[in-house]
Amino acid sequence: MKKLIVEKIDSLPPLPKSVLELEEFRKMSNQEPLDLLKIIEKDPLIITTVLRVANSAMFGFVSQVETPSRAISLLGVNFTISIALGTVIQNLVNTKLSAYDVTTDDFMFSSNLASSLVNTWVSKVSFDLKEDLLLPAFLQEIGKFVISEVIEESGQTEEFLEKLQVCKNVSTVEKEYLGYSCARITANIFKHWNLSHNLIFSIGFVEDVEHCPKDYVEKVKILEIIKILSDIRNPLSDQNIQRALNKANEYGMDVEPLLQSIDSIKFKLENDL
């Protein structure tokens, strides 16, 4: 199974020009929203996704967001970059997520939830940390597309799903079947594409803190908690909220800002129903 994963990653197509332009823009010290708009306007799929995210209940903006420039203004440059990169990368590795019994819309909801947690929780801890984690949080589950394809091709979809029903902890099941966690697979996808070390290390050591380089430990711990809460099959379930709070306590974090963030997001979602 490990060999199949490596082969799938090695066979991924190269990154398109739009991703390379976004990566270059992301590294710039003087980021102008208008320059970002010029990049994303070249890709209709990015524009559609950015507007859909901006109008989702997760963010609860007062009025309908109808233009990409307005979306950038409301979501912020870094978050818009995260959505744009996520859209293109998801499209590159796109396959059905049958092994998890979820849709790509479920995946997008989970990714948006992860980003919303960064915006509402991590921003209370550190602005710089929030900016560093927006992209890793949004992209950390991309490996699930590769995992699902490998599980399907090996004829183990039904068995994998049955195990997920029993275990509930998705990462445990992934490691059992593949030998790797989704975090490690995602990190290797980004390594294959020569993306930033911050992206690769912040994601790659999630749930493996003991082996994590010390400069990334705080980021990895936060991403692990976000991963639990934005679980693709059971986002913000009572069980996962409790797991996340337990993990925050284990890591010696102040859980009050985390609880406030969870309550805020749940309130927005419930009032949109």
Disulfide bonds with the S-S distance in Angstrom:
none
